[in-house]
Amino acid sequence: MARHLFGGSPADFAMERVGDQLVLRPGSQGTVWDSRVGGVQITDLTDLQLNPTTTVTADADGGAAFLGPDDDTITYLYVDFGYGRRYILTATDLGKTLNDFIARGGLPDGWAKLDSSGRLTVSQLPAQQDWVATKGAVIRMPSGAVSEVVWRAPRDCTITAVRGYRAGGTGATINAAKNGLDILVTDLSLSTAATWLSGPTLQNQAVLAGDSVSVALRSVAGSPSAVTIQIDVQEA
């Protein structure tokens, strides 16, 4: 966030109407508000030397200038010097803000500029975000080793994790494979039931478009009702 500059222009003075004349009031103190009537008083202000203040004090000529609240979305507010009404002030640095915005055209974190044909250039298009996917299988009432192909990779990607979950029984070991090559260096033991466990060190995790990915239940003990094997995949 940043503070906008308010006041300091030929129109920004503390004044009081006396008869048909406006009389300057040097040294007057004013309060700052978010609306012309009622509303909330704004006290998060600073003077031009960045000293915190809750009110605005007119200078020796009656002029008023200060920095508004630490919120760059507030571009106007109202000042009450106690002479019967509040006066609206618009931030006087909006021209610089606009110039800075214009200067960011076509730059990172800026805005997109159209070319002479009214189209965006390729360099300004957002980069494709990496996709993340999960593949796997639930093997129900397994009685022994099972291997099952679960996915054919549509494009190059990387396997980032192999996880397992055992429901019931007393044990199970699992792995996963790419084109028949084990992905976990050692089989993952699902030693704790009803708990997701992650495999140890990975190998062969780089997958090319067209590769087959499979899950493998290597052993079971105690008749589990189901074993879930999950493979996490991320774009290469």
Biotite code that builds the C-alpha atoms (Angstrom):
import biotite.structure as struc

atoms = struc.array([
    struc.Atom([0.000, 0.000, 0.000], chain_id="A", res_id=1, res_name="MET", atom_name="CA", element="C"),
    struc.Atom([1.006, 3.613, -0.407], chain_id="A", res_id=2, res_name="ALA", atom_name="CA", element="C"),
    struc.Atom([-0.223, 7.006, 0.730], chain_id="A", res_id=3, res_name="ARG", atom_name="CA", element="C"),
    struc.Atom([-1.599, 9.534, -1.737], chain_id="A", res_id=4, res_name="HIS", atom_name="CA", element="C"),
    struc.Atom([-0.747, 13.228, -1.519], chain_id="A", res_id=5, res_name="LEU", atom_name="CA", element="C"),
    struc.Atom([-3.652, 15.548, -0.767], chain_id="A", res_id=6, res_name="PHE", atom_name="CA", element="C"),
    struc.Atom([-3.727, 19.345, -0.897], chain_id="A", res_id=7, res_name="GLY", atom_name="CA", element="C"),
    struc.Atom([-1.013, 21.750, -1.911], chain_id="A", res_id=8, res_name="GLY", atom_name="CA", element="C"),
    struc.Atom([-2.897, 23.133, -4.919], chain_id="A", res_id=9, res_name="SER", atom_name="CA", element="C"),
    struc.Atom([-4.171, 26.744, -5.320], chain_id="A", res_id=10, res_name="PRO", atom_name="CA", element="C"),
    struc.Atom([-7.625, 25.525, -4.270], chain_id="A", res_id=11, res_name="ALA", atom_name="CA", element="C"),
    struc.Atom([-6.574, 23.768, -1.069], chain_id="A", res_id=12, res_name="ASP", atom_name="CA", element="C"),
    struc.Atom([-6.794, 26.339, 1.722], chain_id="A", res_id=13, res_name="PHE", atom_name="CA", element="C"),
    struc.Atom([-8.496, 26.539, 5.088], chain_id="A", res_id=14, res_name="ALA", atom_name="CA", element="C"),
    struc.Atom([-11.145, 29.231, 4.583], chain_id="A", res_id=15, res_name="MET", atom_name="CA", element="C"),
    struc.Atom([-14.174, 30.651, 6.329], chain_id="A", res_id=16, res_name="GLU", atom_name="CA", element="C"),
    struc.Atom([-16.977, 32.592, 4.737], chain_id="A", res_id=17, res_name="ARG", atom_name="CA", element="C"),
    struc.Atom([-17.408, 35.985, 6.373], chain_id="A", res_id=18, res_name="VAL", atom_name="CA", element="C"),
    struc.Atom([-20.210, 37.905, 4.743], chain_id="A", res_id=19, res_name="GLY", atom_name="CA", element="C"),
    struc.Atom([-19.535, 37.804, 1.031], chain_id="A", res_id=20, res_name="ASP", atom_name="CA", element="C"),
    struc.Atom([-15.847, 37.076, 1.450], chain_id="A", res_id=21, res_name="GLN", atom_name="CA", element="C"),
    struc.Atom([-13.721, 33.989, 2.017], chain_id="A", res_id=22, res_name="LEU", atom_name="CA", element="C"),
    struc.Atom([-11.157, 34.556, 4.753], chain_id="A", res_id=23, res_name="VAL", atom_name="CA", element="C"),
    struc.Atom([-8.034, 32.404, 5.010], chain_id="A", res_id=24, res_name="LEU", atom_name="CA", element="C"),
    struc.Atom([-7.475, 30.714, 8.373], chain_id="A", res_id=25, res_name="ARG", atom_name="CA", element="C"),
    struc.Atom([-3.733, 29.989, 8.857], chain_id="A", res_id=26, res_name="PRO", atom_name="CA", element="C"),
    struc.Atom([-3.008, 27.486, 11.630], chain_id="A", res_id=27, res_name="GLY", atom_name="CA", element="C"),
    struc.Atom([-6.520, 26.047, 11.603], chain_id="A", res_id=28, res_name="SER", atom_name="CA", element="C"),
    struc.Atom([-6.855, 22.377, 12.457], chain_id="A", res_id=29, res_name="GLN", atom_name="CA", element="C"),
    struc.Atom([-9.113, 20.158, 10.399], chain_id="A", res_id=30, res_name="GLY", atom_name="CA", element="C"),
    struc.Atom([-10.405, 16.635, 10.607], chain_id="A", res_id=31, res_name="THR", atom_name="CA", element="C"),
    struc.Atom([-10.535, 14.226, 7.683], chain_id="A", res_id=32, res_name="VAL", atom_name="CA", element="C"),
    struc.Atom([-13.579, 12.118, 6.805], chain_id="A", res_id=33, res_name="TRP", atom_name="CA", element="C"),
    struc.Atom([-14.640, 9.483, 4.291], chain_id="A", res_id=34, res_name="ASP", atom_name="CA", element="C"),
    struc.Atom([-17.932, 11.190, 3.365], chain_id="A", res_id=35, res_name="SER", atom_name="CA", element="C"),
    struc.Atom([-19.429, 14.661, 3.108], chain_id="A", res_id=36, res_name="ARG", atom_name="CA", element="C"),
    struc.Atom([-21.937, 14.022, 5.913], chain_id="A", res_id=37, res_name="VAL", atom_name="CA", element="C"),
    struc.Atom([-21.531, 11.570, 8.787], chain_id="A", res_id=38, res_name="GLY", atom_name="CA", element="C"),
    struc.Atom([-19.205, 8.737, 7.915], chain_id="A", res_id=39, res_name="GLY", atom_name="CA", element="C"),
    struc.Atom([-15.967, 7.722, 9.623], chain_id="A", res_id=40, res_name="VAL", atom_name="CA", element="C"),
    struc.Atom([-13.140, 10.050, 10.616], chain_id="A", res_id=41, res_name="GLN", atom_name="CA", element="C"),
    struc.Atom([-9.810, 9.121, 9.014], chain_id="A", res_id=42, res_name="ILE", atom_name="CA", element="C"),
    struc.Atom([-6.916, 9.417, 11.451], chain_id="A", res_id=43, res_name="THR", atom_name="CA", element="C"),
    struc.Atom([-4.195, 7.430, 9.670], chain_id="A", res_id=44, res_name="ASP", atom_name="CA", element="C"),
    struc.Atom([-2.471, 10.511, 8.208], chain_id="A", res_id=45, res_name="LEU", atom_name="CA", element="C"),
    struc.Atom([1.028, 11.976, 8.018], chain_id="A", res_id=46, res_name="THR", atom_name="CA", element="C"),
    struc.Atom([2.374, 15.451, 7.364], chain_id="A", res_id=47, res_name="ASP", atom_name="CA", element="C"),
    struc.Atom([4.716, 16.089, 4.449], chain_id="A", res_id=48, res_name="LEU", atom_name="CA", element="C"),
    struc.Atom([7.692, 15.067, 6.619], chain_id="A", res_id=49, res_name="GLN", atom_name="CA", element="C"),
    struc.Atom([5.978, 11.675, 7.178], chain_id="A", res_id=50, res_name="LEU", atom_name="CA", element="C"),
    struc.Atom([5.233, 12.416, 10.832], chain_id="A", res_id=51, res_name="ASN", atom_name="CA", element="C"),
    struc.Atom([2.041, 10.622, 11.920], chain_id="A", res_id=52, res_name="PRO", atom_name="CA", element="C"),
    struc.Atom([-0.898, 12.883, 12.669], chain_id="A", res_id=53, res_name="THR", atom_name="CA", element="C"),
    struc.Atom([-4.626, 12.510, 13.167], chain_id="A", res_id=54, res_name="THR", atom_name="CA", element="C"),
    struc.Atom([-5.586, 16.010, 11.984], chain_id="A", res_id=55, res_name="THR", atom_name="CA", element="C"),
    struc.Atom([-4.587, 18.498, 9.300], chain_id="A", res_id=56, res_name="VAL", atom_name="CA", element="C"),
    struc.Atom([-3.027, 21.853, 10.224], chain_id="A", res_id=57, res_name="THR", atom_name="CA", element="C"),
    struc.Atom([-3.109, 24.750, 7.771], chain_id="A", res_id=58, res_name="ALA", atom_name="CA", element="C"),
    struc.Atom([0.268, 26.416, 7.204], chain_id="A", res_id=59, res_name="ASP", atom_name="CA", element="C"),
    struc.Atom([1.126, 30.088, 7.681], chain_id="A", res_id=60, res_name="ALA", atom_name="CA", element="C"),
    struc.Atom([-0.589, 30.958, 4.415], chain_id="A", res_id=61, res_name="ASP", atom_name="CA", element="C"),
    struc.Atom([-3.668, 28.878, 5.195], chain_id="A", res_id=62, res_name="GLY", atom_name="CA", element="C"),
    struc.Atom([-2.701, 26.129, 2.780], chain_id="A", res_id=63, res_name="GLY", atom_name="CA", element="C"),
    struc.Atom([-3.322, 22.466, 3.563], chain_id="A", res_id=64, res_name="ALA", atom_name="CA", element="C"),
    struc.Atom([-1.204, 19.541, 2.384], chain_id="A", res_id=65, res_name="ALA", atom_name="CA", element="C"),
    struc.Atom([-0.772, 16.076, 3.859], chain_id="A", res_id=66, res_name="PHE", atom_name="CA", element="C"),
    struc.Atom([-0.494, 12.383, 3.027], chain_id="A", res_id=67, res_name="LEU", atom_name="CA", element="C"),
    struc.Atom([-3.643, 10.322, 3.297], chain_id="A", res_id=68, res_name="GLY", atom_name="CA", element="C"),
    struc.Atom([-4.156, 6.882, 4.822], chain_id="A", res_id=69, res_name="PRO", atom_name="CA", element="C"),
    struc.Atom([-1.921, 3.944, 3.974], chain_id="A", res_id=70, res_name="ASP", atom_name="CA", element="C"),
    struc.Atom([-4.320, 2.684, 1.320], chain_id="A", res_id=71, res_name="ASP", atom_name="CA", element="C"),
    struc.Atom([-3.687, 3.592, -2.311], chain_id="A", res_id=72, res_name="ASP", atom_name="CA", element="C"),
    struc.Atom([-7.318, 2.891, -3.223], chain_id="A", res_id=73, res_name="THR", atom_name="CA", element="C"),
    struc.Atom([-8.421, 6.008, -1.309], chain_id="A", res_id=74, res_name="ILE", atom_name="CA", element="C"),
    struc.Atom([-8.110, 8.810, -3.862], chain_id="A", res_id=75, res_name="THR", atom_name="CA", element="C"),
    struc.Atom([-10.512, 11.360, -2.381], chain_id="A", res_id=76, res_name="TYR", atom_name="CA", element="C"),
    struc.Atom([-11.692, 12.398, 1.077], chain_id="A", res_id=77, res_name="LEU", atom_name="CA", element="C"),
    struc.Atom([-13.306, 15.306, 2.913], chain_id="A", res_id=78, res_name="TYR", atom_name="CA", element="C"),
    struc.Atom([-11.709, 17.905, 5.212], chain_id="A", res_id=79, res_name="VAL", atom_name="CA", element="C"),
    struc.Atom([-13.605, 19.803, 7.910], chain_id="A", res_id=80, res_name="ASP", atom_name="CA", element="C"),
    struc.Atom([-11.924, 22.913, 9.324], chain_id="A", res_id=81, res_name="PHE", atom_name="CA", element="C"),
    struc.Atom([-14.931, 23.670, 11.512], chain_id="A", res_id=82, res_name="GLY", atom_name="CA", element="C"),
    struc.Atom([-16.455, 26.413, 9.390], chain_id="A", res_id=83, res_name="TYR", atom_name="CA", element="C"),
    struc.Atom([-19.786, 24.799, 8.677], chain_id="A", res_id=84, res_name="GLY", atom_name="CA", element="C"),
    struc.Atom([-19.028, 22.341, 5.901], chain_id="A", res_id=85, res_name="ARG", atom_name="CA", element="C"),
    struc.Atom([-16.640, 19.706, 4.627], chain_id="A", res_id=86, res_name="ARG", atom_name="CA", element="C"),
    struc.Atom([-14.631, 20.197, 1.449], chain_id="A", res_id=87, res_name="TYR", atom_name="CA", element="C"),
    struc.Atom([-13.701, 17.354, -0.863], chain_id="A", res_id=88, res_name="ILE", atom_name="CA", element="C"),
    struc.Atom([-10.026, 16.841, -1.651], chain_id="A", res_id=89, res_name="LEU", atom_name="CA", element="C"),
    struc.Atom([-8.820, 14.678, -4.528], chain_id="A", res_id=90, res_name="THR", atom_name="CA", element="C"),
    struc.Atom([-5.335, 13.185, -4.421], chain_id="A", res_id=91, res_name="ALA", atom_name="CA", element="C"),
    struc.Atom([-2.980, 15.487, -6.296], chain_id="A", res_id=92, res_name="THR", atom_name="CA", element="C"),
    struc.Atom([-0.554, 12.737, -7.339], chain_id="A", res_id=93, res_name="ASP", atom_name="CA", element="C"),
    struc.Atom([-3.006, 10.797, -9.514], chain_id="A", res_id=94, res_name="LEU", atom_name="CA", element="C"),
    struc.Atom([-1.301, 12.131, -12.631], chain_id="A", res_id=95, res_name="GLY", atom_name="CA", element="C"),
    struc.Atom([1.946, 10.457, -11.598], chain_id="A", res_id=96, res_name="LYS", atom_name="CA", element="C"),
    struc.Atom([0.058, 7.286, -10.710], chain_id="A", res_id=97, res_name="THR", atom_name="CA", element="C"),
    struc.Atom([-1.509, 7.253, -14.164], chain_id="A", res_id=98, res_name="LEU", atom_name="CA", element="C"),
    struc.Atom([1.826, 7.911, -15.859], chain_id="A", res_id=99, res_name="ASN", atom_name="CA", element="C"),
    struc.Atom([3.424, 5.055, -13.926], chain_id="A", res_id=100, res_name="ASP", atom_name="CA", element="C"),
    struc.Atom([0.569, 2.785, -14.969], chain_id="A", res_id=101, res_name="PHE", atom_name="CA", element="C"),
    struc.Atom([0.895, 3.756, -18.629], chain_id="A", res_id=102, res_name="ILE", atom_name="CA", element="C"),
    struc.Atom([4.652, 3.152, -18.490], chain_id="A", res_id=103, res_name="ALA", atom_name="CA", element="C"),
    struc.Atom([4.054, -0.462, -17.396], chain_id="A", res_id=104, res_name="ARG", atom_name="CA", element="C"),
    struc.Atom([2.258, -1.330, -20.622], chain_id="A", res_id=105, res_name="GLY", atom_name="CA", element="C"),
    struc.Atom([3.590, -4.555, -22.094], chain_id="A", res_id=106, res_name="GLY", atom_name="CA", element="C"),
    struc.Atom([5.906, -5.174, -19.133], chain_id="A", res_id=107, res_name="LEU", atom_name="CA", element="C"),
    struc.Atom([5.805, -7.935, -16.498], chain_id="A", res_id=108, res_name="PRO", atom_name="CA", element="C"),
    struc.Atom([3.194, -7.084, -13.840], chain_id="A", res_id=109, res_name="ASP", atom_name="CA", element="C"),
    struc.Atom([1.879, -4.410, -16.188], chain_id="A", res_id=110, res_name="GLY", atom_name="CA", element="C"),
    struc.Atom([-1.026, -4.370, -18.607], chain_id="A", res_id=111, res_name="TRP", atom_name="CA", element="C"),
    struc.Atom([-1.234, -5.922, -22.057], chain_id="A", res_id=112, res_name="ALA", atom_name="CA", element="C"),
    struc.Atom([-0.780, -3.687, -25.110], chain_id="A", res_id=113, res_name="LYS", atom_name="CA", element="C"),
    struc.Atom([-2.416, -4.386, -28.460], chain_id="A", res_id=114, res_name="LEU", atom_name="CA", element="C"),
    struc.Atom([-0.264, -4.320, -31.557], chain_id="A", res_id=115, res_name="ASP", atom_name="CA", element="C"),
    struc.Atom([-1.079, -2.305, -34.683], chain_id="A", res_id=116, res_name="SER", atom_name="CA", element="C"),
    struc.Atom([-3.581, -4.961, -35.766], chain_id="A", res_id=117, res_name="SER", atom_name="CA", element="C"),
    struc.Atom([-5.434, -4.860, -32.455], chain_id="A", res_id=118, res_name="GLY", atom_name="CA", element="C"),
    struc.Atom([-4.053, -8.174, -31.202], chain_id="A", res_id=119, res_name="ARG", atom_name="CA", element="C"),
    struc.Atom([-1.907, -9.233, -28.288], chain_id="A", res_id=120, res_name="LEU", atom_name="CA", element="C"),
    struc.Atom([1.649, -10.254, -29.012], chain_id="A", res_id=121, res_name="THR", atom_name="CA", element="C"),
    struc.Atom([2.632, -13.778, -28.005], chain_id="A", res_id=122, res_name="VAL", atom_name="CA", element="C"),
    struc.Atom([5.192, -12.475, -25.503], chain_id="A", res_id=123, res_name="SER", atom_name="CA", element="C"),
    struc.Atom([2.395, -10.861, -23.481], chain_id="A", res_id=124, res_name="GLN", atom_name="CA", element="C"),
    struc.Atom([0.257, -13.975, -23.173], chain_id="A", res_id=125, res_name="LEU", atom_name="CA", element="C"),
    struc.Atom([0.354, -15.584, -19.719], chain_id="A", res_id=126, res_name="PRO", atom_name="CA", element="C"),
    struc.Atom([2.590, -18.593, -19.389], chain_id="A", res_id=127, res_name="ALA", atom_name="CA", element="C"),
    struc.Atom([0.848, -21.936, -19.202], chain_id="A", res_id=128, res_name="GLN", atom_name="CA", element="C"),
    struc.Atom([0.586, -23.069, -15.613], chain_id="A", res_id=129, res_name="GLN", atom_name="CA", element="C"),
    struc.Atom([1.992, -26.439, -14.648], chain_id="A", res_id=130, res_name="ASP", atom_name="CA", element="C"),
    struc.Atom([-0.764, -28.973, -14.267], chain_id="A", res_id=131, res_name="TRP", atom_name="CA", element="C"),
    struc.Atom([-0.922, -31.481, -11.458], chain_id="A", res_id=132, res_name="VAL", atom_name="CA", element="C"),
    struc.Atom([-2.843, -34.743, -11.654], chain_id="A", res_id=133, res_name="ALA", atom_name="CA", element="C"),
    struc.Atom([-3.436, -37.833, -9.582], chain_id="A", res_id=134, res_name="THR", atom_name="CA", element="C"),
    struc.Atom([-3.721, -41.343, -11.004], chain_id="A", res_id=135, res_name="LYS", atom_name="CA", element="C"),
    struc.Atom([-4.266, -44.626, -9.235], chain_id="A", res_id=136, res_name="GLY", atom_name="CA", element="C"),
    struc.Atom([-6.528, -47.512, -8.391], chain_id="A", res_id=137, res_name="ALA", atom_name="CA", element="C"),
    struc.Atom([-8.437, -49.071, -5.521], chain_id="A", res_id=138, res_name="VAL", atom_name="CA", element="C"),
    struc.Atom([-7.805, -52.802, -5.302], chain_id="A", res_id=139, res_name="ILE", atom_name="CA", element="C"),
    struc.Atom([-10.675, -54.369, -3.371], chain_id="A", res_id=140, res_name="ARG", atom_name="CA", element="C"),
    struc.Atom([-10.446, -57.597, -1.351], chain_id="A", res_id=141, res_name="MET", atom_name="CA", element="C"),
    struc.Atom([-6.964, -58.437, -2.625], chain_id="A", res_id=142, res_name="PRO", atom_name="CA", element="C"),
    struc.Atom([-5.666, -61.905, -1.941], chain_id="A", res_id=143, res_name="SER", atom_name="CA", element="C"),
    struc.Atom([-2.247, -61.540, -3.524], chain_id="A", res_id=144, res_name="GLY", atom_name="CA", element="C"),
    struc.Atom([-0.068, -59.566, -5.889], chain_id="A", res_id=145, res_name="ALA", atom_name="CA", element="C"),
    struc.Atom([-1.866, -57.409, -8.457], chain_id="A", res_id=146, res_name="VAL", atom_name="CA", element="C"),
    struc.Atom([-0.558, -55.127, -11.213], chain_id="A", res_id=147, res_name="SER", atom_name="CA", element="C"),
    struc.Atom([-2.824, -52.759, -13.134], chain_id="A", res_id=148, res_name="GLU", atom_name="CA", element="C"),
    struc.Atom([-2.134, -50.139, -15.826], chain_id="A", res_id=149, res_name="VAL", atom_name="CA", element="C"),
    struc.Atom([-3.912, -46.940, -14.793], chain_id="A", res_id=150, res_name="VAL", atom_name="CA", element="C"),
    struc.Atom([-2.725, -44.299, -17.252], chain_id="A", res_id=151, res_name="TRP", atom_name="CA", element="C"),
    struc.Atom([-1.173, -43.545, -20.612], chain_id="A", res_id=152, res_name="ARG", atom_name="CA", element="C"),
    struc.Atom([0.671, -40.221, -20.395], chain_id="A", res_id=153, res_name="ALA", atom_name="CA", element="C"),
    struc.Atom([-0.734, -37.702, -22.931], chain_id="A", res_id=154, res_name="PRO", atom_name="CA", element="C"),
    struc.Atom([2.433, -35.580, -22.720], chain_id="A", res_id=155, res_name="ARG", atom_name="CA", element="C"),
    struc.Atom([5.756, -35.397, -20.922], chain_id="A", res_id=156, res_name="ASP", atom_name="CA", element="C"),
    struc.Atom([5.443, -35.188, -17.149], chain_id="A", res_id=157, res_name="CYS", atom_name="CA", element="C"),
    struc.Atom([7.110, -36.156, -13.885], chain_id="A", res_id=158, res_name="THR", atom_name="CA", element="C"),
    struc.Atom([5.926, -38.499, -11.166], chain_id="A", res_id=159, res_name="ILE", atom_name="CA", element="C"),
    struc.Atom([6.375, -36.675, -7.870], chain_id="A", res_id=160, res_name="THR", atom_name="CA", element="C"),
    struc.Atom([5.047, -39.190, -5.344], chain_id="A", res_id=161, res_name="ALA", atom_name="CA", element="C"),
    struc.Atom([3.639, -42.664, -4.848], chain_id="A", res_id=162, res_name="VAL", atom_name="CA", element="C"),
    struc.Atom([1.232, -43.069, -1.947], chain_id="A", res_id=163, res_name="ARG", atom_name="CA", element="C"),
    struc.Atom([-0.732, -45.911, -0.438], chain_id="A", res_id=164, res_name="GLY", atom_name="CA", element="C"),
    struc.Atom([-3.664, -46.519, 1.905], chain_id="A", res_id=165, res_name="TYR", atom_name="CA", element="C"),
    struc.Atom([-4.708, -49.816, 3.454], chain_id="A", res_id=166, res_name="ARG", atom_name="CA", element="C"),
    struc.Atom([-8.172, -50.549, 4.818], chain_id="A", res_id=167, res_name="ALA", atom_name="CA", element="C"),
    struc.Atom([-8.146, -53.479, 7.209], chain_id="A", res_id=168, res_name="GLY", atom_name="CA", element="C"),
    struc.Atom([-5.761, -56.391, 7.217], chain_id="A", res_id=169, res_name="GLY", atom_name="CA", element="C"),
    struc.Atom([-2.369, -56.389, 8.872], chain_id="A", res_id=170, res_name="THR", atom_name="CA", element="C"),
    struc.Atom([-0.045, -55.345, 6.074], chain_id="A", res_id=171, res_name="GLY", atom_name="CA", element="C"),
    struc.Atom([0.632, -54.696, 2.399], chain_id="A", res_id=172, res_name="ALA", atom_name="CA", element="C"),
    struc.Atom([3.478, -53.561, 0.170], chain_id="A", res_id=173, res_name="THR", atom_name="CA", element="C"),
    struc.Atom([3.037, -51.521, -2.993], chain_id="A", res_id=174, res_name="ILE", atom_name="CA", element="C"),
    struc.Atom([4.938, -49.872, -5.815], chain_id="A", res_id=175, res_name="ASN", atom_name="CA", element="C"),
    struc.Atom([4.259, -48.224, -9.161], chain_id="A", res_id=176, res_name="ALA", atom_name="CA", element="C"),
    struc.Atom([5.889, -48.617, -12.541], chain_id="A", res_id=177, res_name="ALA", atom_name="CA", element="C"),
    struc.Atom([6.566, -46.795, -15.789], chain_id="A", res_id=178, res_name="LYS", atom_name="CA", element="C"),
    struc.Atom([6.712, -49.125, -18.768], chain_id="A", res_id=179, res_name="ASN", atom_name="CA", element="C"),
    struc.Atom([7.383, -51.957, -16.310], chain_id="A", res_id=180, res_name="GLY", atom_name="CA", element="C"),
    struc.Atom([10.190, -50.167, -14.433], chain_id="A", res_id=181, res_name="LEU", atom_name="CA", element="C"),
    struc.Atom([9.670, -49.642, -10.710], chain_id="A", res_id=182, res_name="ASP", atom_name="CA", element="C"),
    struc.Atom([9.234, -46.027, -9.660], chain_id="A", res_id=183, res_name="ILE", atom_name="CA", element="C"),
    struc.Atom([9.974, -46.563, -5.975], chain_id="A", res_id=184, res_name="LEU", atom_name="CA", element="C"),
    struc.Atom([13.503, -47.784, -5.292], chain_id="A", res_id=185, res_name="VAL", atom_name="CA", element="C"),
    struc.Atom([12.068, -50.077, -2.625], chain_id="A", res_id=186, res_name="THR", atom_name="CA", element="C"),
    struc.Atom([8.493, -51.225, -2.155], chain_id="A", res_id=187, res_name="ASP", atom_name="CA", element="C"),
    struc.Atom([6.413, -49.090, 0.190], chain_id="A", res_id=188, res_name="LEU", atom_name="CA", element="C"),
    struc.Atom([5.149, -50.930, 3.261], chain_id="A", res_id=189, res_name="SER", atom_name="CA", element="C"),
    struc.Atom([1.646, -49.922, 4.337], chain_id="A", res_id=190, res_name="LEU", atom_name="CA", element="C"),
    struc.Atom([2.412, -50.805, 7.924], chain_id="A", res_id=191, res_name="SER", atom_name="CA", element="C"),
    struc.Atom([-0.341, -48.676, 9.458], chain_id="A", res_id=192, res_name="THR", atom_name="CA", element="C"),
    struc.Atom([-3.971, -49.167, 8.476], chain_id="A", res_id=193, res_name="ALA", atom_name="CA", element="C"),
    struc.Atom([-6.275, -46.248, 7.604], chain_id="A", res_id=194, res_name="ALA", atom_name="CA", element="C"),
    struc.Atom([-3.280, -43.951, 7.059], chain_id="A", res_id=195, res_name="THR", atom_name="CA", element="C"),
    struc.Atom([-1.881, -42.449, 3.873], chain_id="A", res_id=196, res_name="TRP", atom_name="CA", element="C"),
    struc.Atom([1.802, -43.300, 3.535], chain_id="A", res_id=197, res_name="LEU", atom_name="CA", element="C"),
    struc.Atom([4.286, -41.989, 0.978], chain_id="A", res_id=198, res_name="SER", atom_name="CA", element="C"),
    struc.Atom([6.954, -43.958, -0.786], chain_id="A", res_id=199, res_name="GLY", atom_name="CA", element="C"),
    struc.Atom([10.691, -43.560, -0.224], chain_id="A", res_id=200, res_name="PRO", atom_name="CA", element="C"),
    struc.Atom([13.180, -42.515, -2.913], chain_id="A", res_id=201, res_name="THR", atom_name="CA", element="C"),
    struc.Atom([11.871, -42.286, -6.474], chain_id="A", res_id=202, res_name="LEU", atom_name="CA", element="C"),
    struc.Atom([13.479, -43.488, -9.692], chain_id="A", res_id=203, res_name="GLN", atom_name="CA", element="C"),
    struc.Atom([12.352, -43.594, -13.332], chain_id="A", res_id=204, res_name="ASN", atom_name="CA", element="C"),
    struc.Atom([9.980, -40.736, -12.539], chain_id="A", res_id=205, res_name="GLN", atom_name="CA", element="C"),
    struc.Atom([10.441, -38.892, -15.848], chain_id="A", res_id=206, res_name="ALA", atom_name="CA", element="C"),
    struc.Atom([7.491, -39.886, -18.035], chain_id="A", res_id=207, res_name="VAL", atom_name="CA", element="C"),
    struc.Atom([7.290, -39.262, -21.786], chain_id="A", res_id=208, res_name="LEU", atom_name="CA", element="C"),
    struc.Atom([4.140, -38.898, -23.837], chain_id="A", res_id=209, res_name="ALA", atom_name="CA", element="C"),
    struc.Atom([2.802, -42.376, -24.578], chain_id="A", res_id=210, res_name="GLY", atom_name="CA", element="C"),
    struc.Atom([4.430, -44.094, -21.590], chain_id="A", res_id=211, res_name="ASP", atom_name="CA", element="C"),
    struc.Atom([2.274, -46.495, -19.586], chain_id="A", res_id=212, res_name="SER", atom_name="CA", element="C"),
    struc.Atom([2.009, -46.032, -15.843], chain_id="A", res_id=213, res_name="VAL", atom_name="CA", element="C"),
    struc.Atom([0.836, -48.844, -13.596], chain_id="A", res_id=214, res_name="SER", atom_name="CA", element="C"),
    struc.Atom([0.277, -49.563, -9.922], chain_id="A", res_id=215, res_name="VAL", atom_name="CA", element="C"),
    struc.Atom([1.452, -52.730, -8.245], chain_id="A", res_id=216, res_name="ALA", atom_name="CA", element="C"),
    struc.Atom([0.299, -54.465, -5.090], chain_id="A", res_id=217, res_name="LEU", atom_name="CA", element="C"),
    struc.Atom([3.261, -56.678, -4.237], chain_id="A", res_id=218, res_name="ARG", atom_name="CA", element="C"),
    struc.Atom([2.015, -58.449, -1.104], chain_id="A", res_id=219, res_name="SER", atom_name="CA", element="C"),
    struc.Atom([-0.856, -58.483, 1.399], chain_id="A", res_id=220, res_name="VAL", atom_name="CA", element="C"),
    struc.Atom([-1.331, -59.838, 4.894], chain_id="A", res_id=221, res_name="ALA", atom_name="CA", element="C"),
    struc.Atom([-4.390, -60.284, 7.068], chain_id="A", res_id=222, res_name="GLY", atom_name="CA", element="C"),
    struc.Atom([-7.013, -59.885, 4.312], chain_id="A", res_id=223, res_name="SER", atom_name="CA", element="C"),
    struc.Atom([-7.409, -56.117, 3.873], chain_id="A", res_id=224, res_name="PRO", atom_name="CA", element="C"),
    struc.Atom([-10.751, -54.987, 2.451], chain_id="A", res_id=225, res_name="SER", atom_name="CA", element="C"),
    struc.Atom([-9.051, -52.580, 0.051], chain_id="A", res_id=226, res_name="ALA", atom_name="CA", element="C"),
    struc.Atom([-5.676, -51.137, -0.862], chain_id="A", res_id=227, res_name="VAL", atom_name="CA", element="C"),
    struc.Atom([-5.492, -47.760, -2.609], chain_id="A", res_id=228, res_name="THR", atom_name="CA", element="C"),
    struc.Atom([-2.408, -46.816, -4.635], chain_id="A", res_id=229, res_name="ILE", atom_name="CA", element="C"),
    struc.Atom([-2.054, -43.209, -5.793], chain_id="A", res_id=230, res_name="GLN", atom_name="CA", element="C"),
    struc.Atom([0.482, -41.617, -8.137], chain_id="A", res_id=231, res_name="ILE", atom_name="CA", element="C"),
    struc.Atom([1.003, -37.831, -8.152], chain_id="A", res_id=232, res_name="ASP", atom_name="CA", element="C"),
    struc.Atom([1.982, -36.370, -11.527], chain_id="A", res_id=233, res_name="VAL", atom_name="CA", element="C"),
    struc.Atom([3.159, -32.885, -12.491], chain_id="A", res_id=234, res_name="GLN", atom_name="CA", element="C"),
    struc.Atom([3.916, -31.384, -15.876], chain_id="A", res_id=235, res_name="GLU", atom_name="CA", element="C"),
    struc.Atom([7.594, -31.673, -16.725], chain_id="A", res_id=236, res_name="ALA", atom_name="CA", element="C"),
])
